[in-house]
Amino acid sequence: MDKPSRKALKEQYQSRKVVGGVYCIRCSGRDHVWFRATTNMQGAKNRFLFSLSTDLCPEICMMDAWKESGASQFSFEVIEEMEKKETQTEQEFSDDVNTLLELWLEKQQEK
């Protein structure tokens, strides 16, 4: 099997689908939910899974719940995904994802 060329790998990386959106980290032991926005959903999920596997709290604001309930009580849930359009800049995509987060936070406050 031929080793892919550097140029081919670069083209493959640049043409990949970029998916961002809104996710939440939920602590079932304390019924806490933290909503977050990301321009790289898979990266956010990978970071969370790494935190679980190493028993390191992903964010300072979650530390008390993490210590009290334990890592096994935390879960990662995708709320809504959006794909970056070819015509969008990184900043435009980031703005769209953050707007989506604001909409979800408003929905949660109405409940």
VOMARPA-409337 format. One record per atom (N, C-alpha, C): x, y, z; atom name; residue number from 1; residue in one letter. Coordinates in pm, 1 decimal, decimal comma, padded with zeros to 6 digits. Example, Ala and Ser with C-alpha at 12.3 -4.5 7.8 and 13.67 -1.06 7.14 Angstrom:
<nodes>
+----------+----------+----------+----+-----+----+
:       px :       py :       pz : at :   i : aa :
+----------+----------+----------+----+-----+----+
:  01319,0 : -00569,0 :  00780,0 :  N :   1 :  A :
:  01230,0 : -00450,0 :  00780,0 : CA :   1 :  A :
:  01320,0 : -00330,0 :  00780,0 :  C :   1 :  A :
:  01285,0 : -00225,0 :  00708,0 :  N :   2 :  S :
:  01367,0 : -00106,0 :  00714,0 : CA :   2 :  S :
:  01290,0 :  00003,0 :  00787,0 :  C :   2 :  S :
+----------+----------+----------+----+-----+----+
</nodes>
This chain:
<nodes>
+----------+----------+----------+----+-----+----+
:       px :       py :       pz : at :   i : aa :
+----------+----------+----------+----+-----+----+
:  00084,3 : -00116,8 :  00000,0 :  N :   1 :  M :
:  00000,0 :  00000,0 :  00000,0 : CA :   1 :  M :
:  00089,2 :  00123,5 :  00000,0 :  C :   1 :  M :
:  00059,8 :  00215,3 : -00087,1 :  N :   2 :  D :
:  00138,8 :  00336,8 : -00097,3 : CA :   2 :  D :
:  00108,0 :  00430,9 :  00018,5 :  C :   2 :  D :
:  00213,6 :  00493,0 :  00065,3 :  N :   3 :  K :
:  00197,1 :  00592,2 :  00169,7 : CA :   3 :  K :
:  00138,4 :  00718,7 :  00105,7 :  C :   3 :  K :
:  00029,0 :  00773,4 :  00162,3 :  N :   4 :  P :
: -00031,8 :  00893,0 :  00102,6 : CA :   4 :  P :
:  00067,7 :  01009,5 :  00103,3 :  C :   4 :  P :
:  00063,8 :  01085,6 : -00002,8 :  N :   5 :  S :
:  00154,2 :  01199,1 : -00011,1 : CA :   5 :  S :
:  00109,8 :  01308,4 :  00084,9 :  C :   5 :  S :
:  00204,1 :  01390,4 :  00119,2 :  N :   6 :  R :
:  00176,9 :  01501,5 :  00210,2 : CA :   6 :  R :
:  00070,1 :  01594,4 :  00152,2 :  C :   6 :  R :
:  00079,8 :  01617,2 :  00021,8 :  N :   7 :  K :
: -00016,2 :  01704,8 : -00045,4 : CA :   7 :  K :
: -00156,7 :  01644,6 : -00039,7 :  C :   7 :  K :
: -00167,6 :  01514,9 : -00062,7 :  N :   8 :  A :
: -00298,4 :  01448,5 : -00059,8 : CA :   8 :  A :
: -00358,1 :  01453,5 :  00080,9 :  C :   8 :  A :
: -00274,6 :  01434,0 :  00182,3 :  N :   9 :  L :
: -00322,9 :  01440,5 :  00319,8 : CA :   9 :  L :
: -00370,0 :  01581,6 :  00354,9 :  C :   9 :  L :
: -00297,2 :  01681,7 :  00307,9 :  N :  10 :  K :
: -00334,6 :  01820,4 :  00333,3 : CA :  10 :  K :
: -00468,9 :  01852,2 :  00266,9 :  C :  10 :  K :
: -00486,8 :  01807,4 :  00143,0 :  N :  11 :  E :
: -00612,5 :  01830,5 :  00071,5 : CA :  11 :  E :
: -00728,8 :  01759,7 :  00140,8 :  C :  11 :  E :
: -00702,5 :  01639,3 :  00187,1 :  N :  12 :  Q :
: -00805,8 :  01562,5 :  00256,9 : CA :  12 :  Q :
: -00847,4 :  01635,4 :  00385,5 :  C :  12 :  Q :
: -00749,9 :  01686,9 :  00457,5 :  N :  13 :  Y :
: -00778,5 :  01759,3 :  00581,7 : CA :  13 :  Y :
: -00859,7 :  01885,6 :  00552,9 :  C :  13 :  Y :
: -00820,4 :  01960,3 :  00450,4 :  N :  14 :  Q :
: -00887,5 :  02085,3 :  00419,5 : CA :  14 :  Q :
: -01028,4 :  02064,9 :  00365,0 :  C :  14 :  Q :
: -01054,6 :  01950,3 :  00305,8 :  N :  15 :  S :
: -01187,0 :  01926,6 :  00248,8 : CA :  15 :  S :
: -01280,4 :  01850,2 :  00343,1 :  C :  15 :  S :
: -01235,3 :  01823,0 :  00465,3 :  N :  16 :  R :
: -01319,0 :  01750,1 :  00561,1 : CA :  16 :  R :
: -01437,9 :  01834,9 :  00603,1 :  C :  16 :  R :
: -01542,4 :  01768,5 :  00648,9 :  N :  17 :  K :
: -01658,9 :  01838,8 :  00700,8 : CA :  17 :  K :
: -01625,4 :  01891,0 :  00840,2 :  C :  17 :  K :
: -01652,6 :  02017,5 :  00862,6 :  N :  18 :  V :
: -01631,9 :  02077,0 :  00993,6 : CA :  18 :  V :
: -01768,3 :  02089,1 :  01058,9 :  C :  18 :  V :
: -01783,8 :  02023,9 :  01173,4 :  N :  19 :  V :
: -01911,8 :  02022,3 :  01242,7 : CA :  19 :  V :
: -01893,1 :  02081,2 :  01381,8 :  C :  19 :  V :
: -01972,6 :  02181,0 :  01410,2 :  N :  20 :  G :
: -01973,7 :  02243,6 :  01542,0 : CA :  20 :  G :
: -02113,9 :  02237,1 :  01598,0 :  C :  20 :  G :
: -02136,5 :  02312,6 :  01702,8 :  N :  21 :  G :
: -02270,8 :  02316,1 :  01757,9 : CA :  21 :  G :
: -02273,1 :  02336,3 :  01907,7 :  C :  21 :  G :
: -02383,0 :  02293,9 :  01966,4 :  N :  22 :  V :
: -02405,8 :  02309,4 :  02109,4 : CA :  22 :  V :
: -02409,1 :  02171,0 :  02172,9 :  C :  22 :  V :
: -02342,8 :  02160,5 :  02286,4 :  N :  23 :  Y :
: -02344,6 :  02035,4 :  02362,6 : CA :  23 :  Y :
: -02360,5 :  02070,4 :  02509,8 :  C :  23 :  Y :
: -02387,2 :  01969,9 :  02588,3 :  N :  24 :  C :
: -02391,3 :  01992,3 :  02732,4 : CA :  24 :  C :
: -02316,2 :  01881,5 :  02803,5 :  C :  24 :  C :
: -02266,3 :  01917,4 :  02919,1 :  N :  25 :  I :
: -02207,0 :  01819,6 :  03010,0 : CA :  25 :  I :
: -02302,1 :  01812,9 :  03128,1 :  C :  25 :  I :
: -02348,5 :  01693,2 :  03155,5 :  N :  26 :  R :
: -02451,4 :  01672,5 :  03256,6 : CA :  26 :  R :
: -02394,5 :  01589,3 :  03372,1 :  C :  26 :  R :
: -02426,4 :  01632,3 :  03493,1 :  N :  27 :  C :
: -02390,5 :  01555,9 :  03613,1 : CA :  27 :  C :
: -02518,8 :  01500,3 :  03671,2 :  C :  27 :  C :
: -02540,5 :  01371,8 :  03650,9 :  N :  28 :  S :
: -02666,0 :  01311,9 :  03695,6 : CA :  28 :  S :
: -02672,6 :  01302,2 :  03847,4 :  C :  28 :  S :
: -02559,9 :  01300,6 :  03913,4 :  N :  29 :  G :
: -02558,6 :  01291,6 :  04059,6 : CA :  29 :  G :
: -02611,5 :  01417,6 :  04126,7 :  C :  29 :  G :
: -02602,8 :  01530,5 :  04058,1 :  N :  30 :  R :
: -02645,8 :  01657,3 :  04118,2 : CA :  30 :  R :
: -02743,9 :  01733,2 :  04029,9 :  C :  30 :  R :
: -02785,2 :  01675,1 :  03920,4 :  N :  31 :  D :
: -02877,0 :  01738,9 :  03825,9 : CA :  31 :  D :
: -02824,2 :  01873,2 :  03775,1 :  C :  31 :  D :
: -02694,3 :  01883,0 :  03757,3 :  N :  32 :  H :
: -02632,7 :  02003,2 :  03700,2 : CA :  32 :  H :
: -02610,8 :  01982,1 :  03551,3 :  C :  32 :  H :
: -02627,0 :  02091,2 :  03475,0 :  N :  33 :  V :
: -02604,4 :  02086,5 :  03330,1 : CA :  33 :  V :
: -02527,7 :  02211,8 :  03290,7 :  C :  33 :  V :
: -02421,6 :  02192,8 :  03213,2 :  N :  34 :  W :
: -02342,8 :  02303,7 :  03161,6 : CA :  34 :  W :
: -02350,7 :  02300,1 :  03009,3 :  C :  34 :  W :
: -02401,6 :  02407,3 :  02949,7 :  N :  35 :  F :
: -02412,0 :  02417,1 :  02804,0 : CA :  35 :  F :
: -02288,6 :  02486,7 :  02749,3 :  C :  35 :  F :
: -02240,6 :  02436,8 :  02636,3 :  N :  36 :  R :
: -02122,3 :  02492,9 :  02572,0 : CA :  36 :  R :
: -02140,5 :  02494,5 :  02421,3 :  C :  36 :  R :
: -02065,9 :  02583,0 :  02355,3 :  N :  37 :  A :
: -02063,0 :  02589,5 :  02209,0 : CA :  37 :  A :
: -01922,7 :  02551,7 :  02163,8 :  C :  37 :  A :
: -01914,4 :  02490,0 :  02047,0 :  N :  38 :  T :
: -01784,9 :  02453,2 :  01991,9 : CA :  38 :  T :
: -01789,9 :  02457,2 :  01839,9 :  C :  38 :  T :
: -01677,1 :  02488,2 :  01779,2 :  N :  39 :  T :
: -01666,6 :  02481,8 :  01633,2 : CA :  39 :  T :
: -01609,4 :  02347,9 :  01590,3 :  C :  39 :  T :
: -01581,7 :  02260,1 :  01687,4 :  N :  40 :  N :
: -01527,5 :  02127,5 :  01658,8 : CA :  40 :  N :
: -01590,0 :  02027,8 :  01756,3 :  C :  40 :  N :
: -01704,8 :  01973,7 :  01717,9 :  N :  41 :  M :
: -01779,2 :  01885,7 :  01807,2 : CA :  41 :  M :
: -01699,9 :  01760,5 :  01844,4 :  C :  41 :  M :
: -01634,3 :  01700,0 :  01747,6 :  N :  42 :  Q :
: -01558,2 :  01578,3 :  01777,0 : CA :  42 :  Q :
: -01443,1 :  01607,4 :  01873,3 :  C :  42 :  Q :
: -01377,8 :  01721,4 :  01855,5 :  N :  43 :  G :
: -01269,9 :  01760,3 :  01945,9 : CA :  43 :  G :
: -01319,6 :  01780,7 :  02087,9 :  C :  43 :  G :
: -01435,1 :  01844,3 :  02102,5 :  N :  44 :  A :
: -01493,6 :  01866,4 :  02235,1 : CA :  44 :  A :
: -01527,4 :  01733,1 :  02301,6 :  C :  44 :  A :
: -01582,0 :  01641,6 :  02223,4 :  N :  45 :  K :
: -01616,1 :  01509,9 :  02278,1 : CA :  45 :  K :
: -01489,3 :  01433,7 :  02318,7 :  C :  45 :  K :
: -01386,5 :  01441,2 :  02236,0 :  N :  46 :  N :
: -01260,5 :  01373,9 :  02267,9 : CA :  46 :  N :
: -01198,4 :  01429,6 :  02396,1 :  C :  46 :  N :
: -01203,1 :  01561,8 :  02413,2 :  N :  47 :  R :
: -01149,3 :  01623,5 :  02535,8 : CA :  47 :  R :
: -01226,4 :  01574,7 :  02658,1 :  C :  47 :  R :
: -01359,0 :  01566,9 :  02644,6 :  N :  48 :  F :
: -01440,0 :  01519,9 :  02757,1 : CA :  48 :  F :
: -01405,8 :  01374,5 :  02790,7 :  C :  48 :  F :
: -01396,3 :  01289,1 :  02689,0 :  N :  49 :  L :
: -01364,0 :  01148,1 :  02713,8 : CA :  49 :  L :
: -01225,7 :  01132,4 :  02776,6 :  C :  49 :  L :
: -01131,8 :  01217,2 :  02735,9 :  N :  50 :  F :
: -00998,9 :  01215,3 :  02797,2 : CA :  50 :  F :
: -01007,8 :  01254,5 :  02944,2 :  C :  50 :  F :
: -01089,4 :  01355,8 :  02974,5 :  N :  51 :  S :
: -01108,3 :  01396,5 :  03113,8 : CA :  51 :  S :
: -01164,1 :  01281,9 :  03197,0 :  C :  51 :  S :
: -01260,3 :  01210,3 :  03141,3 :  N :  52 :  L :
: -01316,6 :  01094,8 :  03212,5 : CA :  52 :  L :
: -01211,6 :  00987,2 :  03235,9 :  C :  52 :  L :
: -01135,0 :  00956,5 :  03132,3 :  N :  53 :  S :
: -01037,9 :  00846,8 :  03142,6 : CA :  53 :  S :
: -00923,7 :  00877,8 :  03238,8 :  C :  53 :  S :
: -00893,6 :  01005,9 :  03258,2 :  N :  54 :  T :
: -00785,1 :  01045,0 :  03348,1 : CA :  54 :  T :
: -00837,7 :  01096,5 :  03482,1 :  C :  54 :  T :
: -00969,5 :  01100,7 :  03496,5 :  N :  55 :  D :
: -01035,4 :  01151,2 :  03617,1 : CA :  55 :  D :
: -00992,1 :  01294,2 :  03648,9 :  C :  55 :  D :
: -00978,3 :  01375,3 :  03544,6 :  N :  56 :  L :
: -00946,3 :  01517,1 :  03560,5 : CA :  56 :  L :
: -01066,9 :  01599,2 :  03517,9 :  C :  56 :  L :
: -01113,0 :  01685,2 :  03604,3 :  N :  57 :  C :
: -01231,1 :  01767,0 :  03576,1 : CA :  57 :  C :
: -01207,2 :  01853,9 :  03452,8 :  C :  57 :  C :
: -01302,5 :  01856,2 :  03358,4 :  N :  58 :  P :
: -01282,4 :  01932,0 :  03235,3 : CA :  58 :  P :
: -01282,4 :  02083,9 :  03253,1 :  C :  58 :  P :
: -01352,7 :  02134,7 :  03353,5 :  N :  59 :  E :
: -01360,6 :  02279,4 :  03374,2 : CA :  59 :  E :
: -01368,0 :  02309,8 :  03524,0 :  C :  59 :  E :
: -01312,1 :  02422,4 :  03561,7 :  N :  60 :  I :
: -01308,7 :  02461,7 :  03703,3 : CA :  60 :  I :
: -01449,7 :  02475,9 :  03760,8 :  C :  60 :  I :
: -01543,4 :  02527,8 :  03681,6 :  N :  61 :  C :
: -01679,5 :  02549,0 :  03732,3 : CA :  61 :  C :
: -01750,5 :  02417,4 :  03768,0 :  C :  61 :  C :
: -01697,4 :  02306,5 :  03722,8 :  N :  62 :  M :
: -01757,3 :  02175,1 :  03749,6 : CA :  62 :  M :
: -01687,2 :  02101,5 :  03863,6 :  C :  62 :  M :
: -01583,3 :  02160,4 :  03917,9 :  N :  63 :  M :
: -01495,5 :  02091,9 :  04012,8 : CA :  63 :  M :
: -01569,5 :  02036,7 :  04134,6 :  C :  63 :  M :
: -01655,8 :  02116,3 :  04197,0 :  N :  64 :  D :
: -01725,7 :  02068,8 :  04317,2 : CA :  64 :  D :
: -01811,3 :  01946,3 :  04286,4 :  C :  64 :  D :
: -01887,2 :  01953,6 :  04178,9 :  N :  65 :  A :
: -01972,5 :  01840,7 :  04141,2 : CA :  65 :  A :
: -01887,8 :  01719,7 :  04105,0 :  C :  65 :  A :
: -01774,6 :  01741,8 :  04037,4 :  N :  66 :  W :
: -01684,8 :  01633,1 :  03995,8 : CA :  66 :  W :
: -01629,7 :  01560,5 :  04118,4 :  C :  66 :  W :
: -01585,7 :  01637,8 :  04217,6 :  N :  67 :  K :
: -01529,5 :  01578,4 :  04339,6 : CA :  67 :  K :
: -01636,3 :  01505,6 :  04419,9 :  C :  67 :  K :
: -01753,9 :  01565,2 :  04429,6 :  N :  68 :  E :
: -01860,9 :  01508,2 :  04511,9 : CA :  68 :  E :
: -01925,8 :  01385,2 :  04446,7 :  C :  68 :  E :
: -01952,8 :  01393,9 :  04315,7 :  N :  69 :  S :
: -02027,5 :  01287,5 :  04247,9 : CA :  69 :  S :
: -01938,4 :  01185,3 :  04179,3 :  C :  69 :  S :
: -01820,1 :  01227,5 :  04137,0 :  N :  70 :  G :
: -01730,1 :  01136,8 :  04066,1 : CA :  70 :  G :
: -01749,3 :  01145,1 :  03915,4 :  C :  70 :  G :
: -01645,2 :  01112,6 :  03843,6 :  N :  71 :  A :
: -01644,1 :  01123,4 :  03697,6 : CA :  71 :  A :
: -01751,3 :  01037,7 :  03631,9 :  C :  71 :  A :
: -01783,5 :  00925,6 :  03691,8 :  N :  72 :  S :
: -01880,4 :  00834,0 :  03630,2 : CA :  72 :  S :
: -02020,7 :  00893,1 :  03620,4 :  C :  72 :  S :
: -02047,6 :  00999,5 :  03694,4 :  N :  73 :  Q :
: -02179,9 :  01062,6 :  03691,7 : CA :  73 :  Q :
: -02193,5 :  01167,8 :  03582,0 :  C :  73 :  Q :
: -02084,6 :  01192,9 :  03508,8 :  N :  74 :  F :
: -02085,4 :  01296,2 :  03405,9 : CA :  74 :  F :
: -02105,5 :  01235,1 :  03267,9 :  C :  74 :  F :
: -02178,9 :  01307,7 :  03184,4 :  N :  75 :  S :
: -02200,7 :  01260,9 :  03047,7 : CA :  75 :  S :
: -02194,2 :  01379,5 :  02951,1 :  C :  75 :  S :
: -02161,0 :  01347,7 :  02826,6 :  N :  76 :  F :
: -02149,8 :  01444,6 :  02718,7 : CA :  76 :  F :
: -02267,9 :  01422,1 :  02625,8 :  C :  76 :  F :
: -02344,6 :  01526,7 :  02599,3 :  N :  77 :  E :
: -02460,6 :  01512,8 :  02512,3 : CA :  77 :  E :
: -02459,5 :  01620,7 :  02404,8 :  C :  77 :  E :
: -02470,2 :  01579,0 :  02280,3 :  N :  78 :  V :
: -02480,5 :  01673,3 :  02169,9 : CA :  78 :  V :
: -02623,3 :  01724,2 :  02166,9 :  C :  78 :  V :
: -02639,5 :  01854,9 :  02170,8 :  N :  79 :  I :
: -02772,3 :  01916,5 :  02169,7 : CA :  79 :  I :
: -02813,7 :  01948,2 :  02026,4 :  C :  79 :  I :
: -02726,5 :  02017,1 :  01953,7 :  N :  80 :  E :
: -02755,6 :  02050,1 :  01814,3 : CA :  80 :  E :
: -02624,2 :  02072,4 :  01740,1 :  C :  80 :  E :
: -02616,5 :  02014,4 :  01621,4 :  N :  81 :  E :
: -02496,8 :  02028,4 :  01539,2 : CA :  81 :  E :
: -02524,8 :  02117,3 :  01418,8 :  C :  81 :  E :
: -02419,5 :  02180,8 :  01370,9 :  N :  82 :  M :
: -02429,0 :  02256,6 :  01246,8 : CA :  82 :  M :
: -02297,4 :  02240,1 :  01171,1 :  C :  82 :  M :
: -02310,9 :  02229,8 :  01041,0 :  N :  83 :  E :
: -02194,1 :  02209,7 :  00955,3 : CA :  83 :  E :
: -02147,7 :  02344,0 :  00900,5 :  C :  83 :  E :
: -02017,7 :  02363,3 :  00898,4 :  N :  84 :  K :
: -01960,7 :  02486,7 :  00843,9 : CA :  84 :  K :
: -01977,3 :  02486,6 :  00692,8 :  C :  84 :  K :
: -02029,4 :  02597,7 :  00642,3 :  N :  85 :  K :
: -02046,1 :  02611,0 :  00497,6 : CA :  85 :  K :
: -01912,8 :  02648,7 :  00434,7 :  C :  85 :  K :
: -01895,7 :  02610,3 :  00309,8 :  N :  86 :  E :
: -01770,3 :  02640,1 :  00240,5 : CA :  86 :  E :
: -01743,6 :  02789,3 :  00230,9 :  C :  86 :  E :
: -01849,4 :  02868,8 :  00224,7 :  N :  87 :  T :
: -01834,1 :  03013,6 :  00207,3 : CA :  87 :  T :
: -01809,6 :  03087,2 :  00338,7 :  C :  87 :  T :
: -01825,6 :  03018,5 :  00451,3 :  N :  88 :  Q :
: -01809,8 :  03082,8 :  00581,3 : CA :  88 :  Q :
: -01662,9 :  03091,0 :  00621,3 :  C :  88 :  Q :
: -01628,6 :  03202,1 :  00685,3 :  N :  89 :  T :
: -01497,2 :  03212,1 :  00747,8 : CA :  89 :  T :
: -01506,0 :  03144,1 :  00884,3 :  C :  89 :  T :
: -01391,0 :  03121,7 :  00946,5 :  N :  90 :  E :
: -01389,3 :  03062,4 :  01080,1 : CA :  90 :  E :
: -01465,3 :  03151,4 :  01178,4 :  C :  90 :  E :
: -01448,1 :  03282,3 :  01165,9 :  N :  91 :  Q :
: -01514,9 :  03375,6 :  01256,4 : CA :  91 :  Q :
: -01665,9 :  03373,3 :  01237,2 :  C :  91 :  Q :
: -01711,7 :  03369,5 :  01113,6 :  N :  92 :  E :
: -01855,4 :  03363,6 :  01086,6 : CA :  92 :  E :
: -01915,4 :  03235,2 :  01143,0 :  C :  92 :  E :
: -01845,0 :  03124,5 :  01126,0 :  N :  93 :  F :
: -01892,4 :  02996,7 :  01178,9 : CA :  93 :  F :
: -01896,8 :  03001,3 :  01331,8 :  C :  93 :  F :
: -01794,5 :  03056,0 :  01392,1 :  N :  94 :  S :
: -01790,3 :  03069,2 :  01537,3 : CA :  94 :  S :
: -01905,6 :  03156,6 :  01587,3 :  C :  94 :  S :
: -01932,2 :  03266,4 :  01517,7 :  N :  95 :  D :
: -02043,9 :  03353,7 :  01555,1 : CA :  95 :  D :
: -02177,1 :  03280,6 :  01546,2 :  C :  95 :  D :
: -02195,6 :  03201,4 :  01440,9 :  N :  96 :  D :
: -02319,6 :  03124,5 :  01424,9 : CA :  96 :  D :
: -02337,2 :  03022,8 :  01537,3 :  C :  96 :  D :
: -02229,5 :  02956,0 :  01572,4 :  N :  97 :  V :
: -02235,1 :  02855,2 :  01679,9 : CA :  97 :  V :
: -02266,9 :  02922,7 :  01813,4 :  C :  97 :  V :
: -02206,3 :  03037,8 :  01838,7 :  N :  98 :  N :
: -02233,8 :  03109,7 :  01963,7 : CA :  98 :  N :
: -02377,0 :  03162,5 :  01968,8 :  C :  98 :  N :
: -02430,9 :  03202,9 :  01855,2 :  N :  99 :  T :
: -02571,3 :  03246,1 :  01848,3 : CA :  99 :  T :
: -02663,0 :  03127,9 :  01879,9 :  C :  99 :  T :
: -02629,1 :  03011,8 :  01826,9 :  N : 100 :  L :
: -02706,0 :  02891,1 :  01855,5 : CA : 100 :  L :
: -02704,9 :  02860,0 :  02005,5 :  C : 100 :  L :
: -02589,8 :  02876,4 :  02069,1 :  N : 101 :  L :
: -02580,6 :  02855,6 :  02213,8 : CA : 101 :  L :
: -02670,8 :  02953,1 :  02288,2 :  C : 101 :  L :
: -02670,1 :  03079,1 :  02248,3 :  N : 102 :  E :
: -02756,0 :  03178,5 :  02312,8 : CA : 102 :  E :
: -02903,7 :  03140,0 :  02301,9 :  C : 102 :  E :
: -02943,9 :  03089,5 :  02186,0 :  N : 103 :  L :
: -03082,9 :  03044,8 :  02167,6 : CA : 103 :  L :
: -03117,1 :  02930,5 :  02261,9 :  C : 103 :  L :
: -03026,6 :  02835,7 :  02276,9 :  N : 104 :  W :
: -03049,5 :  02722,0 :  02365,7 : CA : 104 :  W :
: -03054,2 :  02766,4 :  02512,2 :  C : 104 :  W :
: -02968,7 :  02860,8 :  02548,9 :  N : 105 :  L :
: -02970,8 :  02910,0 :  02687,4 : CA : 105 :  L :
: -03101,3 :  02982,9 :  02717,2 :  C : 105 :  L :
: -03151,0 :  03059,5 :  02620,7 :  N : 106 :  E :
: -03280,5 :  03126,5 :  02638,9 : CA : 106 :  E :
: -03392,0 :  03024,2 :  02654,3 :  C : 106 :  E :
: -03387,5 :  02917,8 :  02575,6 :  N : 107 :  K :
: -03488,0 :  02811,3 :  02586,0 : CA : 107 :  K :
: -03486,4 :  02750,3 :  02724,5 :  C : 107 :  K :
: -03368,0 :  02728,1 :  02780,6 :  N : 108 :  Q :
: -03355,2 :  02666,3 :  02911,5 : CA : 108 :  Q :
: -03408,9 :  02756,5 :  03021,0 :  C : 108 :  Q :
: -03392,2 :  02887,7 :  03005,0 :  N : 109 :  Q :
: -03442,3 :  02982,6 :  03105,4 : CA : 109 :  Q :
: -03593,4 :  02989,6 :  03105,4 :  C : 109 :  Q :
: -03656,1 :  02961,6 :  02989,8 :  N : 110 :  E :
: -03801,7 :  02965,9 :  02979,6 : CA : 110 :  E :
: -03866,5 :  02848,4 :  03049,5 :  C : 110 :  E :
: -03791,9 :  02742,6 :  03070,7 :  N : 111 :  K :
: -03849,9 :  02623,0 :  03134,3 : CA : 111 :  K :
: -03875,1 :  02642,7 :  03281,7 :  C : 111 :  K :
+----------+----------+----------+----+-----+----+
</nodes>
